[in-house]
Each structure stands twice: as structure tokens, then as C-alpha cells.
Amino acid sequence: MAETKSICCYCGTGCGVIVTSDGARVTGVRGDPDHPANRGRLCTKGANLHLTVRSDATRVLQPELRPSRGLERRACGWDEALDTAAERFAAVIREHGPDSVAFYVSGQLLTEDYHVFNKLARGLVGTNNIDSNSRLCMSSAVVGYKTTLGSDAPPACYDDIEQAKCIFIAGANPAFAHPILFRRVEAAKKSNPDLKLIVVDPRRTDTAASADLHLAILPGTDVALFNGMLHVLLWDGLADFEFIRAHTEGFDALKATVREYTPKMVAQICGVTEAQVVQAAQWFGQSGATLSLYCQGLNQSTHGTDNNAALINLHLATGQIGKPGAGPLSLTGQPNAMGGREVGAMATLLPGHRDPANVEHRAEVAQLWDVPSLPERPGKTAVEMFEAVRSGEIKAIWIACTNPAQSLPHQQLVREALEQAELVVVQEAFAGTETAAYADILLPAATWPEKEGCMTNSERCIGRVSAAVPPPGKARADWEIAADFARRLGACLGKGDLARRLFYYEHAQQIFDEHRAATRGRDLDMTGLSYAVLESQGPQQWPYPQGAQAGTARLYGDGVFPSSSRRARFADTRYRPAAEQADARYPFTLLTGRLRDQWHGMSRTGLAARLWNHVEAPLLEMHPLDLERRGLKAGALVRIRSRRGELVLPVQACADLRPGQVFLPMHWGSRFLSGQGVNALTTNACDPQSHQPELKHAAVQVEAV
Ligand code: SF4
């Protein structure tokens, strides 16, 4: 029996796991006691990972293609599938230019996979049309960090949980979504009863139920709350004016703005009491060590960037950053969203935290990759990308390791796009996803724990993932598929020599080495890391420059920030309402969130029978008063309708919401729910800065069927 060290492939906590196998089959998993994120613990999802490793009909086992729409796909070999894909992509590029194709990738890819796709899109094809499902997850956190701190780098670390005097959780339910981190919060509270736990969430989640103070704000009012807390901090003398003077800029404009955010005004906007606003501010400011944990409740909003920046403003105003137990720490929803940010495999990013709009940055990457230049035209972000497919501007799309026909908002438009496209290539491990149904070419991909590479968790900690078993059937590692396709595409485009030179890789380590070289001299410099270092010393936090002996737990302890002025910048944030408000026609606010034992679109967790024990079927949660007012009984079928689509499902009573709100888990796609799944209802309205859609809330009506 062999044991292989790996990392859980679900949430951004990034727990270490030890996989036991007989060389061909996974026989079990247990928590890695040496991994700093989880110290041997696993949540229900992680502990049942071995039940999701399959080689049967639940997997895509061989390439398939169809000559034209309307025909069934047939099995084929890798050569035929990739040659066909390359010829058809090349034909589209020749006729319509490089921006007529696009690549939509995933925060579940390993860093090495991400890197190869990025090089394929930008270095070979010459388009910035590469984006990731991470756009749905954390792009507001990226822009929030860059706007205020100068770079996309979470400054705090998990060990700050045990050192914090106050933990401020906003727009997150880690008891369900990041359970091992929440176990650490619970343990910290138990060992230090004076630690204050504040939770900001419209619902009384399991996380909120543990709080000393739960602020059940109205959806989308986070900026008003944070500005109101800053108002109290400033006028109650709880701000650190010496830190503000020495290390920040932009304070005066924000101070003038928050003057009007009195506790009274904020209480009215947010639907909480003045005393709660004041209490939250006092605990935040008086603790001396407040750690903020936040996730999709802040990010998935049409003002997600402002939500992030307004919270970071509180840390800057109190000087609670770069110190033990203090700082903002965004939680990533996916296991390697951070790796994709490092690699820059998104339309708005370039490798090594560079910017595609910056001519010098483009030149630096072109030099690193040894290509003449990088494309200048802005690429399409996730929602824009599928809108462009629908309009015919993008004609061929390559989708890897993600299921946009379940996970993107406003599903009707997404599905129209996939029907309208000239060519859809889907690279996927799991058969039967909603998106696989649209594939003209379906390619079998290896998945956890069948491939190797690296992942970075929410605290900037890079870990090695090793293959415990070989992939089933003809499945291959994602980077291998992308590189093989790139070489064939290059030949079709008359760039065969360039493609062979760019995609020379024989193993994943060569790719990691190329990636880390792109970080030299940057804020995330990881040139001191290698597979050998990660294997001998375990996971390490960047920056880890050449010559370093250990990773960096916290950033900005010296008060120097990676901006042009070397100062942090207060963002002048102002409250704006959510994109959709409940009204007479759509009187309920739909909230979305996670279940404890399912993950994302359930392609993997849906395979383990025991993960269905917690919640067995889709249900709409509604306040008992609303059920009574509408004459509905728990268990009755209801029709829930937004301006975009509708679903039919049973309703159940839930007093953890306010009257006027309903809740639906994000996991249910059309495999489990009538119509197009939960995202038939959600809006594709996006934050103008981060381009992240407002998946968290929408206005709906509910009626008996
Ligand atoms: Fe996996 Fe997240 Fe659970 Fe850890 S907390 S075992 S990373 S799902």
C-alpha cells in the first residue's frame, strides 16, 4: 500500500491530505498532520475524497467528437481529436483574427496547467481572451487589494486566527465553506474566551450562530456598514493616526465621505441597530489585533471591489495590518484560485502580478517567454466572454475544468452562447456535466489525485500535489492536453517552430520553473522555491525569493506597501444599492450560498453517497411568516421566478432569514433541478472594476404551483 502527499481539491483552505492507494486504486485519505493549514484535520468533504475517485461511466474516458451540430459525438483517438480542434481553431483565427477564439479555464486547475493555457492564448494565439471561473469567485478581492495595498497579496495568514483578539467575518460562512479554518476559529475562541467574534451576514448561518455579535445586514449594504464603523472609529478616537500619517494616503477624502455615515444613518440602510454598528466598531478598534475573514458575500456583488476596499480601509485606519493576529485575509472559494492569480491566467492579469494594460509589463512577459510581443487589446472577462460567443464575436471556445452551463449567472444567455458557437471544446474529467452536453469535441482530463503540480491556498501557501494513481482510460493531465494542442495549432498556423519551442515541456517541473522565473523581483517573488524545496520543507508562503530559508507569514510589517508611493491608499468608498432591489413585482430577495457537504456544481461531491446525508435534495428556504402569508405549506412545490428564468422546487420554513428573503444553495444545476438550475435566476450584472457578477442576490417572486 502506497502513501502519497497531496492537497484537498475543494476549498481555498488547502488542507494537506495523505492518499493511500494500491498503485492503481485509491483506498483512503486522511489529514496530513504536517500540513500547516489543517494539522491533520479534514472536513466531511475532504475526508470522503477517496469515494470520488472513479474510473467508471462517471468519468470522461476517451476523446469524442462530432463532425457537426445535431450529430451524436463518437469516440476517437487523441490525434484525431486534437488535430480536428487545431485545424478548426486555426481556420477561425485565419478568417476572423485571434480575438475570435477564447479560453475559459478554472481555479481548480493546478498552477502548471494554468501557465500553459496562458502561454497558449497570449504567447501563441495572440489574444487576451483567457479568463477563469475564478472571475466568479475572487476577482473583487484582487482589485480590492490592488486598489488599497498596491498588489494582489493577502497580508495575513492562518496562524493569525490563534493570535487575533477579534475576528471579523464578513460575507462568509466558513462553518460550511471553509470548515477547517472555522474549527481553528472555534478552538481559538475556546482557548481565549475574551476573543470577540463578529459575523456580518444577512442569514443566521452556523457561523453567525457562533458569533458574539451577528450583524444581519440587508443584502448589498456592506459598504454602508464598513463606512459607519469607520465613522465610529474616527470620532471615538479609536483610529491609529500615526499609522495613517506615516504609511497611507487618501485619508482626508475618505474622512470627509464617512462623516455622513453616522450610526443612525447606517442602521437604517443596513437594517441593524445603531448599537450594533457602534459595538462592532469598538470591538474592531479596541482589540489591537483584529483579523478579517471574508469571501463571496463581499466579492459577488456589483460593488464587490468597494466592499473589499471599505473593509481594508478599517484595517488601515486602525493600523491593524502586518501584525500578529491582525489584517485582512480574503478566503478563496477554489483550491487554486491564488495560483491562477500568480500565473496571470485571466483577461485582466499577466504573470507575476503584472498588468496587461501596462506596456512595460507586456514587454517583460514577452521577453520571459521569448515571443515578439504580447497582445494589447483587452481580453473578455467571463460574463463578457460568453456574451461575445452569443453575439458571434467569439466563434470558438475552449473550456477546461469548469462547468459554465451550471455556474455562470443568467443561464439562458450562456446556453444560447454555447448553442450559437461554431466550435465548443470541453476538457473535462467528469462525464455528464451540463457543459459537456454542448461539446463538439470532448477531451478526457486527469483530475485529483491523478496528476502533479502545485496549488496556492488563501494564505499564499504553495504546496505540492503528487499523483497517487494513474488517470483512467485515455485521460491526460490538463497541461499535457493544452501543450499538445498548442503544438498542433502552431503547425496549422505556420508557427510550428515557435509552438515547439514554447511548449517543449516533458514534465510539470519544467513549467513550474518557468512560472517562478516570471516572479523574480516582483512582490510574490518565489524564485527560491522548487519542487525539491517544497518536498523537503513542505508548503511555503510567498514571497520566497532566491536565498530565502523560509516563507513569509505576513506582509507589510514594515509599513511599506508595493505601490508607487510605497504607501497604502484609502479608497473613497460610497454605498450603492445592489443591482436588483425587491419591488412589487419581484417582492423577495433571493440569497445564494453553500451547503456544508457539497462543493460547487457537485461534479465530484455528488458522486459520494454519504455527502448527500446532510441535505438530500434542492429546497427553497423561506421565512415561516412568508409561508403563512402566502398560504404555503412546508414541502409544497413553488415556482420561483426572476427577470431571467424560473425553477420549480419544494419550499421549507427557515427562521434564519428575514421575512422577504429566500435562500437557495448554489450547487444545484439542471441535473438536479428543473429548468437550468439555480443560475437560471441569478443576474449577470457585474462590478465595473472587477467584472465579477452579482451571484449573491437577485429579486424574485415565489408562487404556489
Ligand atoms: Fe478540503 Fe476545504 Fe474541507 Fe480542508 S476545509 S478538507 S480544503 S474542503
Residues whose N, C-alpha, C, O or C-beta is under 5 A from the ligand:
A	BS01	SF4	C8 Y10 C11 T13 G14 C15 L42 C43 K45 G46 A177 H178 P179 I180
